[in-house]
């Protein structure tokens, strides 16, 4: 957010996602943006964030499973690849975690 604000102050063009859009268009106060982002990511506003929150929690509570999932991703996709939906067929442990 600091970087986005610095770009805005310099008058540079700012591109990005929802957070960037809200900051650039000044549709919400910074505190409102924080509250909304926190709610979307942590409070389980929708089923996706709820599933991801619980998955992260359960993986943290089970480091052996977390390690196996990490190894599966690195082995099948590489260390610096962002997975896509097409990659799920290569990641049975990830599918299991999400189910």
C-alpha positions, 0 to 999 in steps of 0.5 A: 500500500505504501508503494501504491500511495507513493506512485499516486503522490508522484502522479504515476499511473497505477495499475492493479487489483481491487485494493489498488482500484479502491485506493486510486479512486478514493472510494473508501477511506484507508481504514474501510479498505483495511476492514474490508480486506481483512473481512474478505481474507480472514472472516470467511465472507464467502466459501472460498475465503472460508475454505482457504482460511481453514486450509491454512490453519489446518496445514499450520497445525499439521506441519508434516502435511504442509511439508508434503504439499509443498514438496508436491508443488515444487516437484510437479510445478517447480519452485517459482511457478504460480499454479493454475486450475489446469495444474490441479491434475498434477497435485492430488494432495492439494485437491485433497486439502481443498476437498 
